[in-house]
């Protein structure tokens, strides 16, 4: 049985390091399966997303 922490978890606003995000208990939604499917296809992708929208964090997650 999962217990909810008694305090609200921090939102990872501006965090660009996966390791820091996990170490300091920020909210994280695991999308590694989606990223694996994206990377394992033979088609190149251009990630056009707004500033501060998780591009660096996604690359840090893949590196870790």
N, C-alpha and C positions, 0 to 999 in steps of 0.2 A: 504494500500500500504506500503510495507516494504522499508525503506530507508537504503541505505548502509552507514555505518559510514564514516566520511571524513578521517579517519586514518586507516592504515592497522592494523588488530587485531593481537595480539601476538600468536605465535605457542606455544603449551604447552610442550615444550621439557624439560624433567626432572621433570615435575609436577606430583606428585603422589597423590594429594588430589583433589577430585571432588569439594569440597566446595571452595578451593582456585582457582581452574580453573574457576568456574562460577563467583566468587566474583571479580576477577581481569580481567574479560572479555577476557579470552583466547579463541581461536577457539575450538569449541567442536561439534562433530558430534554425535547426539543422537542415540545410538544403544541399548537402554533399551528394546525394543521389542524383539530383537534378544537374548539379555541376558535372558529375561524372558522365552523364549522358551527353551533356553539351560538349565536353572535351573529347569524348571517345568517338564522336562522329567525324567523318572526314571533311566536313564543310567548315571553312573558317567563319568566325563570327566577329562582328564589330559591335562592341558594347557601347552604345550611345545612351548614356544615362546622365541625368543632371549632376551638378556638383554635389558633393557630400551625400551620395546615394549608394555607397557601399562597394564601389569598384575596387578600391585598394584593399578593403577588408576581404572581399571575395578572393583576391589573389593571395593574400596572406593566409587565408584558410586553406587554399590549395597547396601552398608551400608547406604548411604545418602538417 
